[in-house]
Amino acid sequence: MFAKLSLLAADKRAWGLLFGSALCFEIAALYFQHVMDLQPCIMCIYQRTAVFGIMFAAIPAMLINNLITRLIGFLGWGISAIWGLLIAIEHVDIQTAVNPFFATCEFVPNFPSWAPLHEWLPNIFGATGDCGNIDWSFFDLSMPQWMIVIFSIYTAIFGVILLSRVLLQRTV
């Protein structure tokens, strides 16, 4: 079983599937924002950025699959999935706070000064919503609760494939 999982890292189609799944989540997020008029908050924008991180991390290994591109892919995937999971958990904490007066989030995204994404692409990275609002739910889970599920799956798959590579002593 670990041998088959380990081989996935060397398959361009697996990296394409990772890219495609993240792209689908980005399209869904833009649909929620621009069609359903659900305004994203700062935490939503940070989670969106993490999904973009997963998507862009898959591109090098999807195009040219070698040791270097797999290292880049694994590094970007792992950091983005874990960071997104932590942000989603924090977002749920804000929404379920006992005293919402003290559970607040920023008003302007805290992107690096060299990459102010909210200024360059405000339709994608502009935050206009409130972190405490729960405007949408599906099967009794809010949007950030679903993002916990999504990022947990990305993180678990990352961990299992990376572990299978290490156990079989193959380079990433």
N, C-alpha and C positions, 0 to 999 in steps of 0.2 A: 504494500500500500504506500509506504513512504517513498519507494522508488518511483512510482507513478506520479505522486505529488511533486517529488523533486524535479522530475522532467518537465513539469509545467513551466518552471522558470525559464527554460530554454526554448519554449514554444512562443513564437510571435503572436499566435492566435490567442493565447492566454492573456498576454499583455493587451491585446486588442479588446478582449472581453472586459478587462479592468477599465480600459479607456472608455469603452462603450457604456458600461454601467454608470460610470461617473457622469458621462455626457447626458445620459437619460435623466439622472437626478438633477443636473443643472437645467435641462429643458423643463422638467417638472417645476423646479423652483421659479423659473421665469414665467411659466404658465400661472402658477399660484399668484405671483406678483402682478403681472400685467393683464391677465384675463380675469382672474377671480378677485382682483383688487385687494389681496392680502398683503399689507405693507410690511416689509422685513425690518426687524430691529437690528441693533448692532450685533447681538449674539447670532442672529440669523445670517448676517453678512459674514461674520467670522467663520461660521459653519460652511457657508457657500464657498468661501475662500479655501477651506480645507478640502472640500470636494474638488475644486479646481486643482488643488495641489496633487490629489490622487490622480486626476485625469492627466495632468501634464507630466507627472512622474512616469506614467506608462508609455509615453510617446517614444523616448529614446530606445527602449527595449522592443517596442512594437515595430520600429522601423529598421533598426540594426541591432540584432540580439547578440551581444558579446559580453564579456566579463564587465567591462566599464559601464556599458549601458544598463546592465542588470543591477550593478551596484548603485547607480544613480536612481534607477527605478525603485529598488527596495528601500533606499534611504528616503526618497520623497514619499513613497507610499506609507511607510511606517510612521514617519513624522506627521504626515497629514492625517492619517487615520487616528492616531492616538491623540493628537492635538484637537481634532474635531470631536472626538469622544469626550474629552475633558471639557470643551466649550459647551457641548450639548448637555452634559451633566450640570454644569454651572447654570445654564439657561433654565433647566427644569427646577433647580433650586430657587432661582429668582421667581419663577411662576408659582411655586408652591410654598413660598415663604409665609411663616405665621404672621409676621408683621411686614407687609409689602412696602411700607414707608421706608424701611431701611434696606430693602432689596432693590437696588436700582442698577442701571447700566449707563454707560456713557451716551452722549448725544451724537458725537462725531467719531467715526472709525479711527482707530489708532494705527494706521498704516505707516510704514516708514516714510520719511520725508522724500526719499528718492523714488518712491512708488505710491503716490497718493491715488490709489485706485478709485476711491469715491469721488475724486475730482475728474479723473480721466474718463471713467465709465459710470456716471451717476445712475444710469438706468439699471445697472447690474449690481454695483457696490454701494449705492446710496442707501442710507438707513433712514427710513421715515416712520417706522412703527415703534411701538412700546414693548419692551422686553417682557413686561408682566401680563400683557394681554394674551388670552387664549381665544383666537378667532376661528380656529379650525380644529377638528378632531376626527379621527377615524378609528373605529373599534375602541372607543374611549381613551385613545392615546392622542396627546397633543403633538404638534409638529416637532418640537424639540425631543419629545419622548420617542417619536419615530426615528429621529436622527440618532438617538442613543442606540437604537436597534441597528440602524444602517452602519454607523461607525463601529459598533461592536462586531458586526459581521466582517467588515473590511479589516479590522484589527485581528480578528481570529484567523481569517484566511491568511493574512500576512504572517502571523505567528506560526501557523501550521506549515506553510510552504518554506519559510525560513528555517524552521526547526528540521524539516525533512532534508533540506540542503546540508545543514550542519551535521546531522546524524549520519548521513551518507558520505560526509567529508568531501563534498563537492564545493568548489568555490561558488559563491553566490551566483 
